[in-house]
Amino acid sequence: MRLIFALLLAISLISCNKETNTYTLDGEAIGFADGTEVYVFTFENNQPKPIDTLKINQGKFSATYPKSDTTPLNFLRINEANASILFFPENENMQAIIYKDSIKASRITGGEQNAAYNRFVDKMDTFNKKKQERMDQFRAANEANDTAAIAKIQSDNLNLVNEETEFKKQFLKDNNNTLFSVMLISDMAGRKEITPAEASVYVENLDPKVASTQLAQDLKTNLDSLKKADVGSAAPDFSAPTPTGETMSLKDAMGKYTIIDFWASWCKPCRIENPNVVNVYNKYHDKGLNIISVSLDKADQKDKWIQAIKDDKMDWFHVSNLQFWQDPIAKQYSVRSIPATFLLDENGMIIDKDLRGAALEAKIATLLGGE
């Protein structure tokens, strides 16, 4: 009797141990040939890292993984479909269904994080379908030259965009315990749907376990940097070599209003925008507008930088460390694309950003037009 009891206890312990220490990923792959490989990736130091290769057999694939105390972000990659599918392991069994002809409709379920992510994706699909309908309606109204219909469609589309943004914000409030929320905060800040300050509030309200992840920590660091060069903040001071080799600081270039203009001789959008900036400068410089341009040219492009200044008639202050995207001033201002502009008042406070074309002239006109 004791032997039977001991055996039953041992079997029970083994079963419990298996249930406690592992989880499964079972998948159904529709439209894929037998032998098709499914690659499983995670992220390590913000870089994709392969952790497993599975093979599809009779439309199925399966794997077992050890449970972990971390909060990972994984994805499946099928080269044949040229697509990736995001998922969030939570030490729970998961089920995947992958369609070769519709990766967009593919889903991985199991656990609260995957459920929240799938709800988000489904809702965004709804928004995107409505946007496509608006686009089709706009084309038809435009071809018919129906100005009333065009105005209504534009108004409806603006309301739809606002509705989408509010949905995302509510999602962040309701799902602060998901790693996907960290990704969404980063995306919304990048798209300027929320300010760096607003994004920081969402980060501060993250569940402690999610907040402790490397992804969240990196986002916090990035937002802290962005806030230093955000509207309402004091513009970080800097100094760099001029085309003639002297050192000039931002303070040296300050006027009643000052534009910090990030550009490069190799940047076509910058060169296209330059005539507009020249026009605004010539019109308002005598009234107090100064410009200091920071070039992201390379070390071997100094001649091209100087020639571009001459060719584009950029008759204002110029500096460059000639370090391309590693330029310390660009990093200081979190510049990741050019052209990029920052408008400062006489106290060095950032009052606007990334104004171009007619918007730039309109803004300067409101500030100096009556001078």
Short mmCIF file of the C-alpha atoms (twelve columns), coordinates in Angstrom:
data_MODEL
# 
_entry.id   MODEL 
# 
loop_
_atom_site.group_PDB 
_atom_site.id 
_atom_site.type_symbol 
_atom_site.label_atom_id 
_atom_site.label_alt_id 
_atom_site.label_comp_id 
_atom_site.label_asym_id 
_atom_site.label_seq_id 
_atom_site.Cartn_x 
_atom_site.Cartn_y 
_atom_site.Cartn_z 
_atom_site.pdbx_PDB_model_num 
ATOM 1   C CA . MET A 1   0.000   0.000  0.000   1 
ATOM 2   C CA . ARG A 2   2.803   2.384  0.897   1 
ATOM 3   C CA . LEU A 3   4.537   1.517  -2.394  1 
ATOM 4   C CA . ILE A 4   1.413   2.277  -4.413  1 
ATOM 5   C CA . PHE A 5   0.954   5.553  -2.537  1 
ATOM 6   C CA . ALA A 6   4.608   6.491  -3.142  1 
ATOM 7   C CA . LEU A 7   4.280   5.739  -6.859  1 
ATOM 8   C CA . LEU A 8   1.098   7.806  -7.116  1 
ATOM 9   C CA . LEU A 9   2.806   10.663 -5.261  1 
ATOM 10  C CA . ALA A 10  5.834   10.493 -7.565  1 
ATOM 11  C CA . ILE A 11  3.601   10.555 -10.680 1 
ATOM 12  C CA . SER A 12  1.694   13.492 -9.207  1 
ATOM 13  C CA . LEU A 13  4.908   15.399 -8.502  1 
ATOM 14  C CA . ILE A 14  6.220   14.740 -12.006 1 
ATOM 15  C CA . SER A 15  2.931   15.927 -13.523 1 
ATOM 16  C CA . CYS A 16  2.860   19.034 -11.360 1 
ATOM 17  C CA . ASN A 17  6.496   19.739 -12.130 1 
ATOM 18  C CA . LYS A 18  5.834   19.479 -15.865 1 
ATOM 19  C CA . GLU A 19  2.804   21.729 -15.653 1 
ATOM 20  C CA . THR A 20  4.651   24.273 -13.554 1 
ATOM 21  C CA . ASN A 21  7.884   24.512 -15.487 1 
ATOM 22  C CA . THR A 22  6.829   24.449 -19.148 1 
ATOM 23  C CA . TYR A 23  4.247   25.801 -21.552 1 
ATOM 24  C CA . THR A 24  3.358   24.781 -25.097 1 
ATOM 25  C CA . LEU A 25  2.921   26.537 -28.406 1 
ATOM 26  C CA . ASP A 26  0.628   24.573 -30.732 1 
ATOM 27  C CA . GLY A 27  0.080   25.908 -34.208 1 
ATOM 28  C CA . GLU A 28  -2.129  25.364 -37.214 1 
ATOM 29  C CA . ALA A 29  -0.574  26.505 -40.497 1 
ATOM 30  C CA . ILE A 30  -3.037  26.813 -43.375 1 
ATOM 31  C CA . GLY A 31  -1.708  26.822 -46.913 1 
ATOM 32  C CA . PHE A 32  1.873   25.892 -46.068 1 
ATOM 33  C CA . ALA A 33  3.693   22.862 -47.459 1 
ATOM 34  C CA . ASP A 34  5.051   20.165 -45.166 1 
ATOM 35  C CA . GLY A 35  8.590   20.923 -44.126 1 
ATOM 36  C CA . THR A 36  8.095   24.699 -44.140 1 
ATOM 37  C CA . GLU A 37  10.200  26.144 -41.328 1 
ATOM 38  C CA . VAL A 38  8.780   28.423 -38.645 1 
ATOM 39  C CA . TYR A 39  11.429  30.438 -36.840 1 
ATOM 40  C CA . VAL A 40  10.862  31.567 -33.261 1 
ATOM 41  C CA . PHE A 41  12.613  34.775 -32.195 1 
ATOM 42  C CA . THR A 42  12.875  36.740 -28.988 1 
ATOM 43  C CA . PHE A 43  14.587  40.066 -28.336 1 
ATOM 44  C CA . GLU A 44  17.865  40.424 -26.477 1 
ATOM 45  C CA . ASN A 45  19.468  43.847 -26.044 1 
ATOM 46  C CA . ASN A 46  16.858  45.198 -28.456 1 
ATOM 47  C CA . GLN A 47  18.035  42.811 -31.178 1 
ATOM 48  C CA . PRO A 48  16.124  39.793 -32.594 1 
ATOM 49  C CA . LYS A 49  17.581  36.526 -31.352 1 
ATOM 50  C CA . PRO A 50  16.523  33.141 -32.810 1 
ATOM 51  C CA . ILE A 51  15.575  30.624 -30.141 1 
ATOM 52  C CA . ASP A 52  13.951  27.788 -32.093 1 
ATOM 53  C CA . THR A 53  13.127  26.399 -35.538 1 
ATOM 54  C CA . LEU A 54  9.916   24.434 -35.992 1 
ATOM 55  C CA . LYS A 55  8.722   22.481 -39.018 1 
ATOM 56  C CA . ILE A 56  5.191   22.308 -40.334 1 
ATOM 57  C CA . ASN A 57  3.893   18.751 -40.658 1 
ATOM 58  C CA . GLN A 58  0.398   18.078 -41.982 1 
ATOM 59  C CA . GLY A 59  -0.554  21.682 -41.329 1 
ATOM 60  C CA . LYS A 60  0.611   21.605 -37.702 1 
ATOM 61  C CA . PHE A 61  3.612   22.639 -35.626 1 
ATOM 62  C CA . SER A 62  4.303   22.426 -31.920 1 
ATOM 63  C CA . ALA A 63  6.915   23.192 -29.287 1 
ATOM 64  C CA . THR A 64  7.406   23.192 -25.544 1 
ATOM 65  C CA . TYR A 65  9.354   25.894 -23.702 1 
ATOM 66  C CA . PRO A 66  10.498  26.433 -20.114 1 
ATOM 67  C CA . LYS A 67  8.611   29.004 -18.107 1 
ATOM 68  C CA . SER A 68  10.428  32.177 -17.146 1 
ATOM 69  C CA . ASP A 69  10.133  35.012 -14.645 1 
ATOM 70  C CA . THR A 70  10.904  37.550 -17.373 1 
ATOM 71  C CA . THR A 71  8.384   39.365 -19.576 1 
ATOM 72  C CA . PRO A 72  9.535   38.504 -23.101 1 
ATOM 73  C CA . LEU A 73  8.493   39.767 -26.495 1 
ATOM 74  C CA . ASN A 74  8.641   37.079 -29.195 1 
ATOM 75  C CA . PHE A 75  7.669   36.666 -32.815 1 
ATOM 76  C CA . LEU A 76  7.281   33.905 -35.366 1 
ATOM 77  C CA . ARG A 77  8.938   34.332 -38.740 1 
ATOM 78  C CA . ILE A 78  8.029   32.354 -41.848 1 
ATOM 79  C CA . ASN A 79  10.314  33.320 -44.717 1 
ATOM 80  C CA . GLU A 80  8.006   31.732 -47.271 1 
ATOM 81  C CA . ALA A 81  5.285   34.203 -46.273 1 
ATOM 82  C CA . ASN A 82  7.781   37.060 -45.803 1 
ATOM 83  C CA . ALA A 83  6.037   38.077 -42.594 1 
ATOM 84  C CA . SER A 84  6.340   38.039 -38.819 1 
ATOM 85  C CA . ILE A 85  3.717   37.444 -36.136 1 
ATOM 86  C CA . LEU A 86  4.136   39.076 -32.751 1 
ATOM 87  C CA . PHE A 87  3.240   37.290 -29.519 1 
ATOM 88  C CA . PHE A 88  3.758   37.545 -25.770 1 
ATOM 89  C CA . PRO A 89  4.652   34.385 -23.789 1 
ATOM 90  C CA . GLU A 90  3.125   34.445 -20.311 1 
ATOM 91  C CA . ASN A 91  3.948   30.934 -19.126 1 
ATOM 92  C CA . GLU A 92  0.582   29.784 -20.451 1 
ATOM 93  C CA . ASN A 93  -0.166  27.372 -23.263 1 
ATOM 94  C CA . MET A 94  -0.669  29.177 -26.555 1 
ATOM 95  C CA . GLN A 95  -2.394  28.369 -29.820 1 
ATOM 96  C CA . ALA A 96  -1.414  29.843 -33.182 1 
ATOM 97  C CA . ILE A 97  -3.345  29.881 -36.423 1 
ATOM 98  C CA . ILE A 98  -1.397  31.142 -39.418 1 
ATOM 99  C CA . TYR A 99  -2.790  31.724 -42.889 1 
ATOM 100 C CA . LYS A 100 -0.284  31.784 -45.729 1 
ATOM 101 C CA . ASP A 101 -2.587  33.952 -47.834 1 
ATOM 102 C CA . SER A 102 -3.488  36.290 -44.962 1 
ATOM 103 C CA . ILE A 103 -0.766  36.767 -42.393 1 
ATOM 104 C CA . LYS A 104 -2.684  39.842 -41.251 1 
ATOM 105 C CA . ALA A 105 -5.529  37.598 -40.085 1 
ATOM 106 C CA . SER A 106 -3.175  35.217 -38.277 1 
ATOM 107 C CA . ARG A 107 -3.416  35.162 -34.495 1 
ATOM 108 C CA . ILE A 108 -1.680  33.698 -31.445 1 
ATOM 109 C CA . THR A 109 -3.875  33.273 -28.377 1 
ATOM 110 C CA . GLY A 110 -3.238  32.291 -24.779 1 
ATOM 111 C CA . GLY A 111 -2.653  34.658 -21.870 1 
ATOM 112 C CA . GLU A 112 -3.938  38.145 -21.071 1 
ATOM 113 C CA . GLN A 113 -1.264  39.991 -23.032 1 
ATOM 114 C CA . ASN A 114 -2.007  38.177 -26.278 1 
ATOM 115 C CA . ALA A 115 -5.731  38.709 -25.717 1 
ATOM 116 C CA . ALA A 116 -5.236  42.460 -25.235 1 
ATOM 117 C CA . TYR A 117 -2.949  42.692 -28.253 1 
ATOM 118 C CA . ASN A 118 -5.434  40.820 -30.460 1 
ATOM 119 C CA . ARG A 119 -8.277  43.099 -29.344 1 
ATOM 120 C CA . PHE A 120 -6.150  46.085 -30.281 1 
ATOM 121 C CA . VAL A 121 -5.277  44.665 -33.706 1 
ATOM 122 C CA . ASP A 122 -8.935  43.854 -34.438 1 
ATOM 123 C CA . LYS A 123 -10.014 47.382 -33.519 1 
ATOM 124 C CA . MET A 124 -7.276  48.930 -35.625 1 
ATOM 125 C CA . ASP A 125 -8.408  46.798 -38.561 1 
ATOM 126 C CA . THR A 126 -11.853 48.372 -38.147 1 
ATOM 127 C CA . PHE A 127 -10.370 51.872 -38.166 1 
ATOM 128 C CA . ASN A 128 -8.258  51.090 -41.239 1 
ATOM 129 C CA . LYS A 129 -11.260 49.779 -43.155 1 
ATOM 130 C CA . LYS A 130 -13.161 52.980 -42.371 1 
ATOM 131 C CA . LYS A 131 -10.178 55.045 -43.508 1 
ATOM 132 C CA . GLN A 132 -10.078 53.139 -46.784 1 
ATOM 133 C CA . GLU A 133 -13.802 53.795 -47.263 1 
ATOM 134 C CA . ARG A 134 -13.233 57.512 -46.646 1 
ATOM 135 C CA . MET A 135 -10.374 57.488 -49.152 1 
ATOM 136 C CA . ASP A 136 -12.557 55.853 -51.806 1 
ATOM 137 C CA . GLN A 137 -15.325 58.349 -51.095 1 
ATOM 138 C CA . PHE A 138 -12.868 61.241 -51.320 1 
ATOM 139 C CA . ARG A 139 -11.594 60.100 -54.714 1 
ATOM 140 C CA . ALA A 140 -15.138 59.827 -56.037 1 
ATOM 141 C CA . ALA A 141 -16.104 63.253 -54.651 1 
ATOM 142 C CA . ASN A 142 -12.918 64.788 -56.023 1 
ATOM 143 C CA . GLU A 143 -13.567 63.390 -59.495 1 
ATOM 144 C CA . ALA A 144 -17.132 64.747 -59.346 1 
ATOM 145 C CA . ASN A 145 -15.822 68.094 -58.054 1 
ATOM 146 C CA . ASP A 146 -18.341 67.832 -55.213 1 
ATOM 147 C CA . THR A 147 -16.886 70.367 -52.756 1 
ATOM 148 C CA . ALA A 148 -19.620 69.815 -50.162 1 
ATOM 149 C CA . ALA A 149 -18.980 66.066 -50.124 1 
ATOM 150 C CA . ILE A 150 -15.213 66.631 -49.947 1 
ATOM 151 C CA . ALA A 151 -15.603 68.916 -46.934 1 
ATOM 152 C CA . LYS A 152 -17.832 66.392 -45.142 1 
ATOM 153 C CA . ILE A 153 -15.463 63.501 -45.849 1 
ATOM 154 C CA . GLN A 154 -12.501 65.501 -44.535 1 
ATOM 155 C CA . SER A 155 -14.448 66.376 -41.403 1 
ATOM 156 C CA . ASP A 156 -15.525 62.758 -40.903 1 
ATOM 157 C CA . ASN A 157 -11.959 61.575 -41.401 1 
ATOM 158 C CA . LEU A 158 -10.660 64.034 -38.813 1 
ATOM 159 C CA . ASN A 159 -13.248 62.746 -36.334 1 
ATOM 160 C CA . LEU A 160 -12.173 59.192 -37.132 1 
ATOM 161 C CA . VAL A 161 -8.519  60.019 -36.478 1 
ATOM 162 C CA . ASN A 162 -9.452  61.603 -33.152 1 
ATOM 163 C CA . GLU A 163 -11.560 58.552 -32.269 1 
ATOM 164 C CA . GLU A 164 -8.613  56.280 -33.056 1 
ATOM 165 C CA . THR A 165 -6.265  58.334 -30.876 1 
ATOM 166 C CA . GLU A 166 -8.725  58.279 -27.981 1 
ATOM 167 C CA . PHE A 167 -9.080  54.509 -28.355 1 
ATOM 168 C CA . LYS A 168 -5.306  54.106 -28.113 1 
ATOM 169 C CA . LYS A 169 -5.136  56.312 -25.026 1 
ATOM 170 C CA . GLN A 170 -7.899  54.327 -23.335 1 
ATOM 171 C CA . PHE A 171 -6.129  51.091 -24.272 1 
ATOM 172 C CA . LEU A 172 -2.986  52.326 -22.521 1 
ATOM 173 C CA . LYS A 173 -4.985  53.133 -19.384 1 
ATOM 174 C CA . ASP A 174 -6.769  49.773 -19.369 1 
ATOM 175 C CA . ASN A 175 -3.740  47.619 -20.257 1 
ATOM 176 C CA . ASN A 176 -0.821  49.037 -18.316 1 
ATOM 177 C CA . ASN A 177 0.263   45.467 -17.486 1 
ATOM 178 C CA . THR A 178 1.093   44.523 -21.075 1 
ATOM 179 C CA . LEU A 179 4.409   44.804 -22.869 1 
ATOM 180 C CA . PHE A 180 2.565   45.851 -26.011 1 
ATOM 181 C CA . SER A 181 1.528   49.048 -24.218 1 
ATOM 182 C CA . VAL A 182 5.201   50.011 -24.038 1 
ATOM 183 C CA . MET A 183 5.451   49.540 -27.800 1 
ATOM 184 C CA . LEU A 184 2.266   51.554 -28.339 1 
ATOM 185 C CA . ILE A 185 3.486   54.454 -26.171 1 
ATOM 186 C CA . SER A 186 6.683   54.568 -28.204 1 
ATOM 187 C CA . ASP A 187 4.776   54.459 -31.496 1 
ATOM 188 C CA . MET A 188 2.319   57.193 -30.471 1 
ATOM 189 C CA . ALA A 189 5.145   59.449 -29.288 1 
ATOM 190 C CA . GLY A 190 6.996   58.820 -32.541 1 
ATOM 191 C CA . ARG A 191 3.897   59.720 -34.570 1 
ATOM 192 C CA . LYS A 192 3.365   62.778 -32.328 1 
ATOM 193 C CA . GLU A 193 -0.082  61.547 -31.330 1 
ATOM 194 C CA . ILE A 194 1.035   62.258 -27.765 1 
ATOM 195 C CA . THR A 195 3.770   64.531 -26.451 1 
ATOM 196 C CA . PRO A 196 6.858   63.146 -24.713 1 
ATOM 197 C CA . ALA A 197 5.440   64.493 -21.444 1 
ATOM 198 C CA . GLU A 198 2.136   62.638 -21.992 1 
ATOM 199 C CA . ALA A 199 4.037   59.487 -22.950 1 
ATOM 200 C CA . SER A 200 6.064   59.718 -19.737 1 
ATOM 201 C CA . VAL A 201 2.864   59.727 -17.678 1 
ATOM 202 C CA . TYR A 202 1.774   56.464 -19.322 1 
ATOM 203 C CA . VAL A 203 5.217   54.969 -18.642 1 
ATOM 204 C CA . GLU A 204 5.036   56.008 -14.986 1 
ATOM 205 C CA . ASN A 205 1.684   54.227 -14.665 1 
ATOM 206 C CA . LEU A 206 2.924   50.923 -16.092 1 
ATOM 207 C CA . ASP A 207 2.653   47.792 -13.987 1 
ATOM 208 C CA . PRO A 208 5.943   47.414 -12.031 1 
ATOM 209 C CA . LYS A 209 6.822   44.135 -13.761 1 
ATOM 210 C CA . VAL A 210 6.373   45.674 -17.204 1 
ATOM 211 C CA . ALA A 211 8.109   48.890 -16.148 1 
ATOM 212 C CA . SER A 212 11.179  46.886 -15.119 1 
ATOM 213 C CA . THR A 213 11.673  45.425 -18.616 1 
ATOM 214 C CA . GLN A 214 14.523  46.646 -20.803 1 
ATOM 215 C CA . LEU A 215 12.006  47.827 -23.392 1 
ATOM 216 C CA . ALA A 216 10.284  50.096 -20.871 1 
ATOM 217 C CA . GLN A 217 13.568  51.346 -19.413 1 
ATOM 218 C CA . ASP A 218 14.881  52.243 -22.870 1 
ATOM 219 C CA . LEU A 219 11.646  54.067 -23.669 1 
ATOM 220 C CA . LYS A 220 11.867  56.046 -20.431 1 
ATOM 221 C CA . THR A 221 15.439  57.096 -21.258 1 
ATOM 222 C CA . ASN A 222 14.394  58.113 -24.756 1 
ATOM 223 C CA . LEU A 223 11.420  60.129 -23.490 1 
ATOM 224 C CA . ASP A 224 13.589  61.905 -20.921 1 
ATOM 225 C CA . SER A 225 15.834  62.940 -23.796 1 
ATOM 226 C CA . LEU A 226 12.897  64.036 -25.952 1 
ATOM 227 C CA . LYS A 227 11.452  66.155 -23.155 1 
ATOM 228 C CA . LYS A 228 14.698  68.135 -22.990 1 
ATOM 229 C CA . ALA A 229 14.029  69.367 -26.536 1 
ATOM 230 C CA . ASP A 230 10.240  69.498 -26.450 1 
ATOM 231 C CA . VAL A 231 7.973   72.518 -26.824 1 
ATOM 232 C CA . GLY A 232 7.929   74.391 -23.524 1 
ATOM 233 C CA . SER A 233 11.461  73.333 -22.562 1 
ATOM 234 C CA . ALA A 234 14.626  75.387 -22.568 1 
ATOM 235 C CA . ALA A 235 16.646  74.658 -25.694 1 
ATOM 236 C CA . PRO A 236 19.823  72.745 -24.762 1 
ATOM 237 C CA . ASP A 237 22.888  74.872 -25.434 1 
ATOM 238 C CA . PHE A 238 25.573  73.626 -27.794 1 
ATOM 239 C CA . SER A 239 28.692  74.698 -29.632 1 
ATOM 240 C CA . ALA A 240 30.366  73.407 -32.799 1 
ATOM 241 C CA . PRO A 241 32.781  74.466 -35.558 1 
ATOM 242 C CA . THR A 242 31.682  76.948 -38.221 1 
ATOM 243 C CA . PRO A 243 32.650  76.503 -41.897 1 
ATOM 244 C CA . THR A 244 35.729  78.660 -41.253 1 
ATOM 245 C CA . GLY A 245 36.818  76.685 -38.199 1 
ATOM 246 C CA . GLU A 246 35.779  78.954 -35.329 1 
ATOM 247 C CA . THR A 247 33.595  77.657 -32.524 1 
ATOM 248 C CA . MET A 248 30.082  79.044 -32.279 1 
ATOM 249 C CA . SER A 249 27.475  78.367 -29.612 1 
ATOM 250 C CA . LEU A 250 23.716  78.588 -29.748 1 
ATOM 251 C CA . LYS A 251 23.882  81.590 -27.413 1 
ATOM 252 C CA . ASP A 252 26.078  83.402 -29.963 1 
ATOM 253 C CA . ALA A 253 23.369  83.000 -32.614 1 
ATOM 254 C CA . MET A 254 20.313  84.011 -30.599 1 
ATOM 255 C CA . GLY A 255 17.957  86.699 -31.874 1 
ATOM 256 C CA . LYS A 256 14.512  87.844 -30.812 1 
ATOM 257 C CA . TYR A 257 13.356  84.565 -32.340 1 
ATOM 258 C CA . THR A 258 15.767  81.855 -33.446 1 
ATOM 259 C CA . ILE A 259 15.379  78.818 -35.677 1 
ATOM 260 C CA . ILE A 260 17.672  75.824 -35.125 1 
ATOM 261 C CA . ASP A 261 17.700  74.096 -38.504 1 
ATOM 262 C CA . PHE A 262 19.013  70.520 -38.813 1 
ATOM 263 C CA . TRP A 263 19.895  69.630 -42.406 1 
ATOM 264 C CA . ALA A 264 22.641  68.230 -44.668 1 
ATOM 265 C CA . SER A 265 23.925  68.864 -48.171 1 
ATOM 266 C CA . TRP A 266 22.977  65.290 -49.148 1 
ATOM 267 C CA . CYS A 267 19.382  65.628 -47.851 1 
ATOM 268 C CA . LYS A 268 17.055  66.254 -50.819 1 
ATOM 269 C CA . PRO A 269 14.003  67.239 -48.708 1 
ATOM 270 C CA . CYS A 270 16.247  69.744 -46.890 1 
ATOM 271 C CA . ARG A 271 17.475  71.276 -50.133 1 
ATOM 272 C CA . ILE A 272 13.896  71.502 -51.401 1 
ATOM 273 C CA . GLU A 273 12.827  73.291 -48.197 1 
ATOM 274 C CA . ASN A 274 15.827  75.664 -48.123 1 
ATOM 275 C CA . PRO A 275 14.373  78.283 -50.543 1 
ATOM 276 C CA . ASN A 276 11.355  78.672 -48.254 1 
ATOM 277 C CA . VAL A 277 13.600  79.139 -45.211 1 
ATOM 278 C CA . VAL A 278 15.715  81.653 -47.146 1 
ATOM 279 C CA . ASN A 279 12.576  83.599 -48.041 1 
ATOM 280 C CA . VAL A 280 11.398  83.702 -44.417 1 
ATOM 281 C CA . TYR A 281 14.853  84.719 -43.190 1 
ATOM 282 C CA . ASN A 282 15.219  87.524 -45.745 1 
ATOM 283 C CA . LYS A 283 11.753  88.803 -44.870 1 
ATOM 284 C CA . TYR A 284 12.086  88.775 -41.085 1 
ATOM 285 C CA . HIS A 285 15.795  88.892 -40.210 1 
ATOM 286 C CA . ASP A 286 15.775  92.682 -39.821 1 
ATOM 287 C CA . LYS A 287 12.854  92.295 -37.437 1 
ATOM 288 C CA . GLY A 288 14.730  89.935 -35.135 1 
ATOM 289 C CA . LEU A 289 14.763  86.469 -36.730 1 
ATOM 290 C CA . ASN A 290 18.045  84.547 -36.578 1 
ATOM 291 C CA . ILE A 291 18.821  81.066 -37.878 1 
ATOM 292 C CA . ILE A 292 21.580  78.644 -36.957 1 
ATOM 293 C CA . SER A 293 21.815  75.581 -39.188 1 
ATOM 294 C CA . VAL A 294 23.366  72.363 -37.897 1 
ATOM 295 C CA . SER A 295 24.596  70.162 -40.727 1 
ATOM 296 C CA . LEU A 296 24.704  66.367 -40.502 1 
ATOM 297 C CA . ASP A 297 27.266  66.078 -43.282 1 
ATOM 298 C CA . LYS A 298 30.098  63.551 -43.039 1 
ATOM 299 C CA . ALA A 299 33.747  64.230 -42.267 1 
ATOM 300 C CA . ASP A 300 34.727  63.954 -45.947 1 
ATOM 301 C CA . GLN A 301 31.860  66.202 -47.079 1 
ATOM 302 C CA . LYS A 302 32.977  69.565 -45.704 1 
ATOM 303 C CA . ASP A 303 33.422  71.006 -49.221 1 
ATOM 304 C CA . LYS A 304 29.915  69.853 -50.202 1 
ATOM 305 C CA . TRP A 305 28.505  71.390 -47.022 1 
ATOM 306 C CA . ILE A 306 30.139  74.766 -47.724 1 
ATOM 307 C CA . GLN A 307 29.117  74.671 -51.401 1 
ATOM 308 C CA . ALA A 308 25.495  73.864 -50.513 1 
ATOM 309 C CA . ILE A 309 25.369  76.865 -48.174 1 
ATOM 310 C CA . LYS A 310 26.558  79.053 -51.038 1 
ATOM 311 C CA . ASP A 311 24.328  77.468 -53.682 1 
ATOM 312 C CA . ASP A 312 21.187  77.709 -51.533 1 
ATOM 313 C CA . LYS A 313 22.000  81.298 -50.428 1 
ATOM 314 C CA . MET A 314 21.748  80.375 -46.737 1 
ATOM 315 C CA . ASP A 315 23.155  83.653 -45.434 1 
ATOM 316 C CA . TRP A 316 22.994  82.921 -41.703 1 
ATOM 317 C CA . PHE A 317 24.905  81.052 -38.969 1 
ATOM 318 C CA . HIS A 318 26.188  77.530 -39.678 1 
ATOM 319 C CA . VAL A 319 27.907  74.853 -37.591 1 
ATOM 320 C CA . SER A 320 28.706  71.178 -38.013 1 
ATOM 321 C CA . ASN A 321 30.695  68.468 -36.288 1 
ATOM 322 C CA . LEU A 322 30.690  66.579 -39.614 1 
ATOM 323 C CA . GLN A 323 29.693  63.376 -37.826 1 
ATOM 324 C CA . PHE A 324 26.644  62.366 -39.893 1 
ATOM 325 C CA . TRP A 325 23.913  60.779 -37.678 1 
ATOM 326 C CA . GLN A 326 26.356  60.577 -34.775 1 
ATOM 327 C CA . ASP A 327 26.314  64.364 -34.452 1 
ATOM 328 C CA . PRO A 328 26.150  65.169 -30.717 1 
ATOM 329 C CA . ILE A 329 23.823  68.142 -31.247 1 
ATOM 330 C CA . ALA A 330 21.361  66.000 -33.205 1 
ATOM 331 C CA . LYS A 331 21.450  63.455 -30.367 1 
ATOM 332 C CA . GLN A 332 20.974  66.252 -27.843 1 
ATOM 333 C CA . TYR A 333 17.802  67.305 -29.673 1 
ATOM 334 C CA . SER A 334 16.702  63.702 -30.407 1 
ATOM 335 C CA . VAL A 335 16.732  64.401 -34.155 1 
ATOM 336 C CA . ARG A 336 16.095  61.184 -36.108 1 
ATOM 337 C CA . SER A 337 15.088  62.664 -39.445 1 
ATOM 338 C CA . ILE A 338 15.855  65.833 -41.351 1 
ATOM 339 C CA . PRO A 339 14.911  68.514 -42.075 1 
ATOM 340 C CA . ALA A 340 14.075  69.252 -38.448 1 
ATOM 341 C CA . THR A 341 13.540  72.700 -36.959 1 
ATOM 342 C CA . PHE A 342 13.141  74.168 -33.479 1 
ATOM 343 C CA . LEU A 343 11.786  77.682 -32.979 1 
ATOM 344 C CA . LEU A 344 13.045  79.536 -29.884 1 
ATOM 345 C CA . ASP A 345 11.930  82.760 -28.244 1 
ATOM 346 C CA . GLU A 346 14.371  85.368 -26.961 1 
ATOM 347 C CA . ASN A 347 14.739  83.480 -23.663 1 
ATOM 348 C CA . GLY A 348 15.814  80.301 -25.438 1 
ATOM 349 C CA . MET A 349 12.550  78.467 -24.796 1 
ATOM 350 C CA . ILE A 350 11.303  76.111 -27.513 1 
ATOM 351 C CA . ILE A 351 7.941   77.455 -28.673 1 
ATOM 352 C CA . ASP A 352 7.391   75.295 -31.783 1 
ATOM 353 C CA . LYS A 353 8.943   72.457 -33.784 1 
ATOM 354 C CA . ASP A 354 9.227   71.130 -37.339 1 
ATOM 355 C CA . LEU A 355 7.502   74.017 -39.083 1 
ATOM 356 C CA . ARG A 356 7.908   73.920 -42.865 1 
ATOM 357 C CA . GLY A 357 6.626   75.635 -45.962 1 
ATOM 358 C CA . ALA A 358 3.668   77.934 -45.466 1 
ATOM 359 C CA . ALA A 359 3.358   76.899 -41.808 1 
ATOM 360 C CA . LEU A 360 6.814   78.306 -41.025 1 
ATOM 361 C CA . GLU A 361 6.126   81.659 -42.636 1 
ATOM 362 C CA . ALA A 362 2.677   81.890 -41.033 1 
ATOM 363 C CA . LYS A 363 4.160   81.278 -37.579 1 
ATOM 364 C CA . ILE A 364 6.951   83.847 -37.991 1 
ATOM 365 C CA . ALA A 365 4.431   86.323 -39.391 1 
ATOM 366 C CA . THR A 366 2.331   86.064 -36.230 1 
ATOM 367 C CA . LEU A 367 5.445   86.743 -34.140 1 
ATOM 368 C CA . LEU A 368 7.230   89.411 -36.168 1 
ATOM 369 C CA . GLY A 369 4.785   90.509 -38.853 1 
ATOM 370 C CA . GLY A 370 3.699   93.561 -36.901 1 
ATOM 371 C CA . GLU A 371 7.212   94.650 -35.962 1 
# 
